[in-house]
Amino acid sequence: MWPFKKMPNLAGPEEFPAVINALGDRLRSHGFTAEADRLKEILEGVWTTSNELYGELFVALKIIHRECRNLPGEIDAEIRRLMKSIDQICRWR
């Protein structure tokens, strides 16, 4: 059961890979190919636990947010929203 029913902006565990793929596509379309490839590489990896996957995604998103200062506003906002989602997911566990 998804514990965050009161938080409609959070992506559920089933939707999370699709959300990350969509972000990767948007990054790639704006010329951030290496960043998009890193997200894809993380999603295609083999993880022992979902917390491990979420942790790797959080670090990658944080690096993208910090190092890519010329991101379009909507992509930057999506990255911040995803980092908040991961923080909420992992804090709950």
BABANU-190627 format. One record per atom (N, C-alpha, C, O, CB): residue number from 0; residue in one letter; y negated, x negated, z negated. Coordinates in steps of 0.1 Angstrom, whole numbers. Glycine has a CB too. Example, Ala and Ser with C-alpha at 12.3 -4.5 7.8 and 13.67 -1.06 7.14 Angstrom:
! residues 2
+-----+------+-------+-------+-------+
: pos : code :    c2 :    c1 :    c3 :
+-----+------+-------+-------+-------+
:   0 :    A :    57 :  -132 :   -78 :
:   0 :    A :    45 :  -123 :   -78 :
:   0 :    A :    33 :  -132 :   -78 :
:   0 :    A :    33 :  -142 :   -85 :
:   0 :    A :    45 :  -113 :   -90 :
:   1 :    S :    22 :  -128 :   -71 :
:   1 :    S :    11 :  -137 :   -71 :
:   1 :    S :     0 :  -129 :   -79 :
:   1 :    S :   -11 :  -134 :   -80 :
:   1 :    S :     6 :  -141 :   -57 :
+-----+------+-------+-------+-------+
***
This chain:
! residues 93
+-----+------+-------+-------+-------+
: pos : code :    c2 :    c1 :    c3 :
+-----+------+-------+-------+-------+
:   0 :    M :    12 :    -8 :     0 :
:   0 :    M :     0 :     0 :     0 :
:   0 :    M :   -12 :    -9 :     0 :
:   0 :    M :   -13 :   -19 :    -7 :
:   0 :    M :     0 :    10 :   -12 :
:   1 :    W :   -22 :    -5 :     8 :
:   1 :    W :   -35 :   -13 :     9 :
:   1 :    W :   -43 :   -10 :    -2 :
:   1 :    W :   -48 :     2 :    -4 :
:   1 :    W :   -42 :   -11 :    23 :
:   2 :    P :   -47 :   -19 :   -11 :
:   2 :    P :   -54 :   -16 :   -24 :
:   2 :    P :   -69 :   -14 :   -22 :
:   2 :    P :   -76 :   -11 :   -32 :
:   2 :    P :   -51 :   -27 :   -33 :
:   3 :    F :   -74 :   -15 :   -10 :
:   3 :    F :   -89 :   -15 :    -8 :
:   3 :    F :   -94 :    -3 :    -1 :
:   3 :    F :  -102 :    -4 :     8 :
:   3 :    F :   -93 :   -28 :    -1 :
:   4 :    K :   -89 :     9 :    -4 :
:   4 :    K :   -93 :    21 :     3 :
:   4 :    K :  -107 :    24 :     2 :
:   4 :    K :  -113 :    30 :    11 :
:   4 :    K :   -85 :    33 :    -2 :
:   5 :    K :  -114 :    19 :    -9 :
:   5 :    K :  -128 :    21 :   -11 :
:   5 :    K :  -136 :    11 :    -3 :
:   5 :    K :  -149 :    12 :    -4 :
:   5 :    K :  -132 :    21 :   -25 :
:   6 :    M :  -130 :     2 :     4 :
:   6 :    M :  -137 :    -9 :    11 :
:   6 :    M :  -133 :    -7 :    26 :
:   6 :    M :  -125 :   -15 :    31 :
:   6 :    M :  -134 :   -23 :     6 :
:   7 :    P :  -139 :     2 :    33 :
:   7 :    P :  -135 :     4 :    47 :
:   7 :    P :  -138 :    -7 :    56 :
:   7 :    P :  -133 :    -7 :    67 :
:   7 :    P :  -142 :    17 :    52 :
:   8 :    N :  -147 :   -16 :    53 :
:   8 :    N :  -151 :   -27 :    62 :
:   8 :    N :  -140 :   -39 :    61 :
:   8 :    N :  -141 :   -48 :    70 :
:   8 :    N :  -164 :   -33 :    58 :
:   9 :    L :  -131 :   -38 :    52 :
:   9 :    L :  -121 :   -49 :    51 :
:   9 :    L :  -110 :   -46 :    61 :
:   9 :    L :  -105 :   -34 :    62 :
:   9 :    L :  -116 :   -50 :    37 :
:  10 :    A :  -105 :   -56 :    67 :
:  10 :    A :   -93 :   -54 :    76 :
:  10 :    A :   -81 :   -55 :    68 :
:  10 :    A :   -79 :   -63 :    59 :
:  10 :    A :   -93 :   -66 :    87 :
:  11 :    G :   -71 :   -46 :    71 :
:  11 :    G :   -59 :   -46 :    64 :
:  11 :    G :   -50 :   -57 :    69 :
:  11 :    G :   -53 :   -63 :    79 :
:  11 :    G :   -52 :   -32 :    65 :
:  12 :    P :   -39 :   -60 :    61 :
:  12 :    P :   -30 :   -71 :    65 :
:  12 :    P :   -24 :   -69 :    79 :
:  12 :    P :   -21 :   -79 :    86 :
:  12 :    P :   -19 :   -72 :    55 :
:  13 :    E :   -21 :   -57 :    83 :
:  13 :    E :   -16 :   -54 :    96 :
:  13 :    E :   -26 :   -57 :   107 :
:  13 :    E :   -22 :   -61 :   118 :
:  13 :    E :   -10 :   -40 :    97 :
:  14 :    E :   -38 :   -54 :   105 :
:  14 :    E :   -49 :   -55 :   115 :
:  14 :    E :   -55 :   -69 :   115 :
:  14 :    E :   -61 :   -73 :   125 :
:  14 :    E :   -60 :   -45 :   112 :
:  15 :    F :   -53 :   -77 :   105 :
:  15 :    F :   -60 :   -90 :   104 :
:  15 :    F :   -58 :   -99 :   116 :
:  15 :    F :   -67 :  -104 :   121 :
:  15 :    F :   -56 :   -96 :    91 :
:  16 :    P :   -45 :  -101 :   120 :
:  16 :    P :   -44 :  -110 :   132 :
:  16 :    P :   -51 :  -105 :   144 :
:  16 :    P :   -57 :  -113 :   152 :
:  16 :    P :   -29 :  -111 :   135 :
:  17 :    A :   -51 :   -92 :   147 :
:  17 :    A :   -59 :   -87 :   158 :
:  17 :    A :   -74 :   -89 :   157 :
:  17 :    A :   -81 :   -92 :   167 :
:  17 :    A :   -56 :   -72 :   160 :
:  18 :    V :   -79 :   -88 :   145 :
:  18 :    V :   -93 :   -90 :   142 :
:  18 :    V :   -96 :  -105 :   145 :
:  18 :    V :  -107 :  -108 :   151 :
:  18 :    V :   -97 :   -86 :   127 :
:  19 :    I :   -88 :  -114 :   140 :
:  19 :    I :   -90 :  -128 :   142 :
:  19 :    I :   -89 :  -131 :   157 :
:  19 :    I :   -97 :  -139 :   162 :
:  19 :    I :   -80 :  -137 :   134 :
:  20 :    N :   -80 :  -126 :   164 :
:  20 :    N :   -79 :  -128 :   179 :
:  20 :    N :   -91 :  -123 :   186 :
:  20 :    N :   -96 :  -129 :   195 :
:  20 :    N :   -66 :  -121 :   184 :
:  21 :    A :   -96 :  -111 :   182 :
:  21 :    A :  -108 :  -106 :   188 :
:  21 :    A :  -120 :  -115 :   185 :
:  21 :    A :  -128 :  -118 :   194 :
:  21 :    A :  -111 :   -92 :   183 :
:  22 :    L :  -121 :  -121 :   173 :
:  22 :    L :  -132 :  -130 :   170 :
:  22 :    L :  -130 :  -143 :   179 :
:  22 :    L :  -140 :  -148 :   184 :
:  22 :    L :  -132 :  -134 :   155 :
:  23 :    G :  -118 :  -147 :   180 :
:  23 :    G :  -115 :  -159 :   189 :
:  23 :    G :  -120 :  -157 :   203 :
:  23 :    G :  -125 :  -165 :   210 :
:  23 :    G :  -101 :  -163 :   189 :
:  24 :    D :  -117 :  -145 :   208 :
:  24 :    D :  -121 :  -141 :   222 :
:  24 :    D :  -136 :  -141 :   223 :
:  24 :    D :  -142 :  -146 :   233 :
:  24 :    D :  -116 :  -127 :   226 :
:  25 :    R :  -143 :  -136 :   213 :
:  25 :    R :  -158 :  -136 :   213 :
:  25 :    R :  -164 :  -150 :   212 :
:  25 :    R :  -173 :  -153 :   219 :
:  25 :    R :  -163 :  -127 :   202 :
:  26 :    L :  -157 :  -158 :   204 :
:  26 :    L :  -162 :  -172 :   203 :
:  26 :    L :  -160 :  -179 :   216 :
:  26 :    L :  -169 :  -186 :   221 :
:  26 :    L :  -154 :  -179 :   192 :
:  27 :    R :  -149 :  -177 :   222 :
:  27 :    R :  -146 :  -183 :   235 :
:  27 :    R :  -156 :  -179 :   246 :
:  27 :    R :  -160 :  -187 :   254 :
:  27 :    R :  -131 :  -180 :   240 :
:  28 :    S :  -159 :  -166 :   246 :
:  28 :    S :  -168 :  -161 :   256 :
:  28 :    S :  -182 :  -166 :   254 :
:  28 :    S :  -191 :  -166 :   264 :
:  28 :    S :  -168 :  -146 :   256 :
:  29 :    H :  -186 :  -171 :   243 :
:  29 :    H :  -199 :  -177 :   240 :
:  29 :    H :  -198 :  -192 :   240 :
:  29 :    H :  -208 :  -199 :   236 :
:  29 :    H :  -204 :  -172 :   227 :
:  30 :    G :  -187 :  -198 :   245 :
:  30 :    G :  -186 :  -213 :   247 :
:  30 :    G :  -181 :  -220 :   235 :
:  30 :    G :  -181 :  -233 :   235 :
:  30 :    G :  -199 :  -218 :   250 :
:  31 :    F :  -176 :  -214 :   225 :
:  31 :    F :  -171 :  -220 :   213 :
:  31 :    F :  -155 :  -221 :   214 :
:  31 :    F :  -148 :  -215 :   206 :
:  31 :    F :  -174 :  -213 :   200 :
:  32 :    T :  -151 :  -228 :   224 :
:  32 :    T :  -137 :  -229 :   228 :
:  32 :    T :  -128 :  -236 :   217 :
:  32 :    T :  -118 :  -231 :   214 :
:  32 :    T :  -135 :  -236 :   241 :
:  33 :    A :  -133 :  -247 :   212 :
:  33 :    A :  -125 :  -255 :   202 :
:  33 :    A :  -123 :  -246 :   189 :
:  33 :    A :  -113 :  -246 :   183 :
:  33 :    A :  -132 :  -268 :   198 :
:  34 :    E :  -134 :  -239 :   185 :
:  34 :    E :  -133 :  -230 :   174 :
:  34 :    E :  -123 :  -219 :   176 :
:  34 :    E :  -115 :  -215 :   167 :
:  34 :    E :  -147 :  -225 :   170 :
:  35 :    A :  -123 :  -213 :   188 :
:  35 :    A :  -114 :  -202 :   191 :
:  35 :    A :  -100 :  -207 :   192 :
:  35 :    A :   -91 :  -201 :   187 :
:  35 :    A :  -118 :  -196 :   205 :
:  36 :    D :   -98 :  -219 :   197 :
:  36 :    D :   -85 :  -225 :   197 :
:  36 :    D :   -79 :  -228 :   183 :
:  36 :    D :   -67 :  -226 :   181 :
:  36 :    D :   -85 :  -238 :   205 :
:  37 :    R :   -88 :  -232 :   174 :
:  37 :    R :   -84 :  -235 :   160 :
:  37 :    R :   -79 :  -222 :   154 :
:  37 :    R :   -69 :  -222 :   147 :
:  37 :    R :   -95 :  -241 :   152 :
:  38 :    L :   -86 :  -211 :   156 :
:  38 :    L :   -82 :  -198 :   150 :
:  38 :    L :   -68 :  -194 :   156 :
:  38 :    L :   -60 :  -189 :   148 :
:  38 :    L :   -92 :  -187 :   152 :
:  39 :    K :   -67 :  -196 :   169 :
:  39 :    K :   -54 :  -192 :   175 :
:  39 :    K :   -43 :  -201 :   170 :
:  39 :    K :   -32 :  -196 :   167 :
:  39 :    K :   -55 :  -194 :   190 :
:  40 :    E :   -45 :  -213 :   168 :
:  40 :    E :   -35 :  -223 :   163 :
:  40 :    E :   -31 :  -219 :   149 :
:  40 :    E :   -19 :  -219 :   145 :
:  40 :    E :   -41 :  -237 :   162 :
:  41 :    I :   -40 :  -214 :   141 :
:  41 :    I :   -37 :  -210 :   127 :
:  41 :    I :   -28 :  -197 :   127 :
:  41 :    I :   -18 :  -197 :   120 :
:  41 :    I :   -50 :  -207 :   119 :
:  42 :    L :   -32 :  -188 :   136 :
:  42 :    L :   -24 :  -175 :   136 :
:  42 :    L :   -10 :  -178 :   142 :
:  42 :    L :    -1 :  -171 :   138 :
:  42 :    L :   -31 :  -165 :   145 :
:  43 :    E :    -8 :  -187 :   150 :
:  43 :    E :     5 :  -190 :   156 :
:  43 :    E :    13 :  -199 :   147 :
:  43 :    E :    25 :  -202 :   150 :
:  43 :    E :     3 :  -196 :   170 :
:  44 :    G :     7 :  -204 :   136 :
:  44 :    G :    15 :  -213 :   127 :
:  44 :    G :    25 :  -206 :   119 :
:  44 :    G :    26 :  -193 :   120 :
:  44 :    G :     5 :  -220 :   118 :
:  45 :    V :    34 :  -213 :   113 :
:  45 :    V :    44 :  -208 :   104 :
:  45 :    V :    39 :  -210 :    90 :
:  45 :    V :    37 :  -222 :    86 :
:  45 :    V :    58 :  -214 :   107 :
:  46 :    W :    38 :  -199 :    82 :
:  46 :    W :    33 :  -200 :    69 :
:  46 :    W :    43 :  -195 :    59 :
:  46 :    W :    50 :  -185 :    61 :
:  46 :    W :    20 :  -192 :    67 :
:  47 :    T :    44 :  -202 :    47 :
:  47 :    T :    54 :  -198 :    37 :
:  47 :    T :    49 :  -185 :    30 :
:  47 :    T :    57 :  -176 :    28 :
:  47 :    T :    55 :  -209 :    27 :
:  48 :    T :    36 :  -184 :    28 :
:  48 :    T :    31 :  -172 :    22 :
:  48 :    T :    19 :  -167 :    29 :
:  48 :    T :    13 :  -175 :    37 :
:  48 :    T :    27 :  -174 :     7 :
:  49 :    S :    15 :  -154 :    28 :
:  49 :    S :     3 :  -149 :    34 :
:  49 :    S :    -9 :  -156 :    28 :
:  49 :    S :   -19 :  -157 :    35 :
:  49 :    S :     3 :  -134 :    33 :
:  50 :    N :    -9 :  -159 :    15 :
:  50 :    N :   -20 :  -166 :     9 :
:  50 :    N :   -23 :  -179 :    16 :
:  50 :    N :   -35 :  -183 :    17 :
:  50 :    N :   -18 :  -168 :    -6 :
:  51 :    E :   -13 :  -186 :    20 :
:  51 :    E :   -14 :  -199 :    27 :
:  51 :    E :   -21 :  -196 :    40 :
:  51 :    E :   -31 :  -204 :    44 :
:  51 :    E :    -1 :  -205 :    29 :
:  52 :    L :   -17 :  -186 :    47 :
:  52 :    L :   -24 :  -182 :    60 :
:  52 :    L :   -38 :  -178 :    58 :
:  52 :    L :   -47 :  -183 :    64 :
:  52 :    L :   -16 :  -170 :    67 :
:  53 :    Y :   -41 :  -170 :    48 :
:  53 :    Y :   -55 :  -166 :    45 :
:  53 :    Y :   -63 :  -178 :    41 :
:  53 :    Y :   -75 :  -178 :    45 :
:  53 :    Y :   -55 :  -155 :    34 :
:  54 :    G :   -57 :  -187 :    33 :
:  54 :    G :   -65 :  -199 :    29 :
:  54 :    G :   -69 :  -207 :    41 :
:  54 :    G :   -80 :  -212 :    42 :
:  54 :    G :   -56 :  -207 :    19 :
:  55 :    E :   -60 :  -209 :    50 :
:  55 :    E :   -63 :  -217 :    62 :
:  55 :    E :   -73 :  -210 :    71 :
:  55 :    E :   -82 :  -217 :    76 :
:  55 :    E :   -50 :  -219 :    70 :
:  56 :    L :   -72 :  -197 :    72 :
:  56 :    L :   -82 :  -190 :    80 :
:  56 :    L :   -96 :  -190 :    73 :
:  56 :    L :  -106 :  -192 :    80 :
:  56 :    L :   -78 :  -175 :    81 :
:  57 :    F :   -96 :  -189 :    60 :
:  57 :    F :  -109 :  -190 :    53 :
:  57 :    F :  -116 :  -203 :    55 :
:  57 :    F :  -128 :  -204 :    58 :
:  57 :    F :  -107 :  -188 :    38 :
:  58 :    V :  -108 :  -214 :    54 :
:  58 :    V :  -114 :  -228 :    56 :
:  58 :    V :  -119 :  -229 :    70 :
:  58 :    V :  -130 :  -234 :    72 :
:  58 :    V :  -103 :  -239 :    53 :
:  59 :    A :  -111 :  -224 :    80 :
:  59 :    A :  -116 :  -225 :    94 :
:  59 :    A :  -128 :  -217 :    96 :
:  59 :    A :  -138 :  -222 :   103 :
:  59 :    A :  -105 :  -221 :   103 :
:  60 :    L :  -129 :  -205 :    91 :
:  60 :    L :  -141 :  -197 :    93 :
:  60 :    L :  -153 :  -203 :    86 :
:  60 :    L :  -164 :  -202 :    91 :
:  60 :    L :  -138 :  -183 :    87 :
:  61 :    K :  -151 :  -209 :    74 :
:  61 :    K :  -162 :  -215 :    67 :
:  61 :    K :  -167 :  -227 :    75 :
:  61 :    K :  -179 :  -229 :    75 :
:  61 :    K :  -157 :  -219 :    53 :
:  62 :    I :  -158 :  -235 :    81 :
:  62 :    I :  -163 :  -246 :    89 :
:  62 :    I :  -171 :  -241 :   101 :
:  62 :    I :  -181 :  -246 :   104 :
:  62 :    I :  -151 :  -254 :    93 :
:  63 :    I :  -166 :  -231 :   108 :
:  63 :    I :  -173 :  -225 :   119 :
:  63 :    I :  -186 :  -220 :   115 :
:  63 :    I :  -196 :  -223 :   122 :
:  63 :    I :  -164 :  -214 :   126 :
:  64 :    H :  -187 :  -213 :   104 :
:  64 :    H :  -199 :  -207 :    99 :
:  64 :    H :  -209 :  -218 :    96 :
:  64 :    H :  -221 :  -217 :    99 :
:  64 :    H :  -197 :  -198 :    87 :
:  65 :    R :  -205 :  -229 :    90 :
:  65 :    R :  -213 :  -240 :    85 :
:  65 :    R :  -218 :  -249 :    97 :
:  65 :    R :  -229 :  -253 :    97 :
:  65 :    R :  -206 :  -248 :    75 :
:  66 :    E :  -209 :  -252 :   106 :
:  66 :    E :  -211 :  -262 :   116 :
:  66 :    E :  -217 :  -256 :   129 :
:  66 :    E :  -224 :  -264 :   137 :
:  66 :    E :  -199 :  -270 :   119 :
:  67 :    C :  -215 :  -244 :   132 :
:  67 :    C :  -220 :  -238 :   145 :
:  67 :    C :  -232 :  -230 :   142 :
:  67 :    C :  -232 :  -217 :   141 :
:  67 :    C :  -209 :  -229 :   151 :
:  68 :    R :  -243 :  -237 :   141 :
:  68 :    R :  -256 :  -230 :   137 :
:  68 :    R :  -262 :  -221 :   148 :
:  68 :    R :  -270 :  -213 :   146 :
:  68 :    R :  -266 :  -241 :   134 :
:  69 :    N :  -257 :  -223 :   161 :
:  69 :    N :  -262 :  -215 :   172 :
:  69 :    N :  -253 :  -203 :   175 :
:  69 :    N :  -254 :  -198 :   187 :
:  69 :    N :  -264 :  -224 :   184 :
:  70 :    L :  -245 :  -198 :   166 :
:  70 :    L :  -237 :  -186 :   168 :
:  70 :    L :  -246 :  -174 :   170 :
:  70 :    L :  -256 :  -173 :   163 :
:  70 :    L :  -227 :  -184 :   156 :
:  71 :    P :  -242 :  -165 :   179 :
:  71 :    P :  -249 :  -152 :   180 :
:  71 :    P :  -248 :  -145 :   167 :
:  71 :    P :  -238 :  -146 :   159 :
:  71 :    P :  -243 :  -144 :   192 :
:  72 :    G :  -259 :  -137 :   163 :
:  72 :    G :  -259 :  -131 :   150 :
:  72 :    G :  -247 :  -122 :   147 :
:  72 :    G :  -243 :  -121 :   136 :
:  72 :    G :  -272 :  -122 :   150 :
:  73 :    E :  -242 :  -114 :   158 :
:  73 :    E :  -231 :  -105 :   155 :
:  73 :    E :  -218 :  -113 :   152 :
:  73 :    E :  -210 :  -108 :   144 :
:  73 :    E :  -229 :   -96 :   167 :
:  74 :    I :  -216 :  -124 :   158 :
:  74 :    I :  -205 :  -132 :   155 :
:  74 :    I :  -206 :  -139 :   141 :
:  74 :    I :  -196 :  -139 :   134 :
:  74 :    I :  -203 :  -143 :   166 :
:  75 :    D :  -217 :  -144 :   138 :
:  75 :    D :  -220 :  -149 :   125 :
:  75 :    D :  -217 :  -139 :   114 :
:  75 :    D :  -211 :  -142 :   104 :
:  75 :    D :  -234 :  -155 :   124 :
:  76 :    A :  -222 :  -127 :   116 :
:  76 :    A :  -220 :  -116 :   107 :
:  76 :    A :  -205 :  -112 :   105 :
:  76 :    A :  -200 :  -110 :    94 :
:  76 :    A :  -228 :  -103 :   111 :
:  77 :    E :  -198 :  -113 :   116 :
:  77 :    E :  -183 :  -110 :   116 :
:  77 :    E :  -176 :  -121 :   108 :
:  77 :    E :  -167 :  -118 :   101 :
:  77 :    E :  -178 :  -109 :   131 :
:  78 :    I :  -180 :  -133 :   110 :
:  78 :    I :  -173 :  -144 :   103 :
:  78 :    I :  -176 :  -142 :    88 :
:  78 :    I :  -167 :  -144 :    80 :
:  78 :    I :  -179 :  -158 :   108 :
:  79 :    R :  -188 :  -139 :    84 :
:  79 :    R :  -191 :  -137 :    70 :
:  79 :    R :  -183 :  -125 :    64 :
:  79 :    R :  -178 :  -126 :    53 :
:  79 :    R :  -206 :  -134 :    68 :
:  80 :    R :  -182 :  -114 :    72 :
:  80 :    R :  -174 :  -103 :    68 :
:  80 :    R :  -159 :  -106 :    66 :
:  80 :    R :  -153 :  -102 :    56 :
:  80 :    R :  -175 :   -91 :    78 :
:  81 :    L :  -154 :  -114 :    75 :
:  81 :    L :  -140 :  -118 :    74 :
:  81 :    L :  -137 :  -128 :    62 :
:  81 :    L :  -127 :  -127 :    55 :
:  81 :    L :  -135 :  -125 :    87 :
:  82 :    M :  -147 :  -136 :    60 :
:  82 :    M :  -146 :  -145 :    48 :
:  82 :    M :  -146 :  -137 :    35 :
:  82 :    M :  -138 :  -139 :    26 :
:  82 :    M :  -157 :  -156 :    47 :
:  83 :    K :  -154 :  -126 :    35 :
:  83 :    K :  -155 :  -117 :    23 :
:  83 :    K :  -142 :  -110 :    22 :
:  83 :    K :  -136 :  -108 :    11 :
:  83 :    K :  -167 :  -108 :    24 :
:  84 :    S :  -136 :  -105 :    33 :
:  84 :    S :  -123 :   -98 :    33 :
:  84 :    S :  -112 :  -107 :    27 :
:  84 :    S :  -104 :  -103 :    19 :
:  84 :    S :  -119 :   -94 :    47 :
:  85 :    I :  -112 :  -120 :    32 :
:  85 :    I :  -101 :  -129 :    27 :
:  85 :    I :  -103 :  -132 :    12 :
:  85 :    I :   -94 :  -132 :     5 :
:  85 :    I :  -102 :  -142 :    35 :
:  86 :    D :  -116 :  -133 :     8 :
:  86 :    D :  -118 :  -136 :    -6 :
:  86 :    D :  -113 :  -124 :   -14 :
:  86 :    D :  -107 :  -126 :   -25 :
:  86 :    D :  -133 :  -138 :    -8 :
:  87 :    Q :  -116 :  -112 :   -10 :
:  87 :    Q :  -111 :  -100 :   -17 :
:  87 :    Q :   -96 :   -99 :   -17 :
:  87 :    Q :   -90 :   -95 :   -27 :
:  87 :    Q :  -118 :   -87 :   -11 :
:  88 :    I :   -90 :  -101 :    -6 :
:  88 :    I :   -75 :  -101 :    -5 :
:  88 :    I :   -69 :  -111 :   -14 :
:  88 :    I :   -60 :  -107 :   -22 :
:  88 :    I :   -71 :  -103 :    10 :
:  89 :    C :   -73 :  -123 :   -14 :
:  89 :    C :   -67 :  -133 :   -22 :
:  89 :    C :   -70 :  -132 :   -37 :
:  89 :    C :   -62 :  -136 :   -45 :
:  89 :    C :   -71 :  -147 :   -17 :
:  90 :    R :   -81 :  -127 :   -40 :
:  90 :    R :   -85 :  -125 :   -54 :
:  90 :    R :   -76 :  -114 :   -60 :
:  90 :    R :   -72 :  -115 :   -72 :
:  90 :    R :  -100 :  -121 :   -55 :
:  91 :    W :   -72 :  -104 :   -52 :
:  91 :    W :   -64 :   -93 :   -57 :
:  91 :    W :   -50 :   -98 :   -60 :
:  91 :    W :   -43 :   -93 :   -69 :
:  91 :    W :   -63 :   -82 :   -46 :
:  92 :    R :   -45 :  -108 :   -52 :
:  92 :    R :   -31 :  -112 :   -54 :
:  92 :    R :   -30 :  -120 :   -66 :
:  92 :    R :   -19 :  -125 :   -69 :
:  92 :    R :   -26 :  -120 :   -42 :
+-----+------+-------+-------+-------+
***
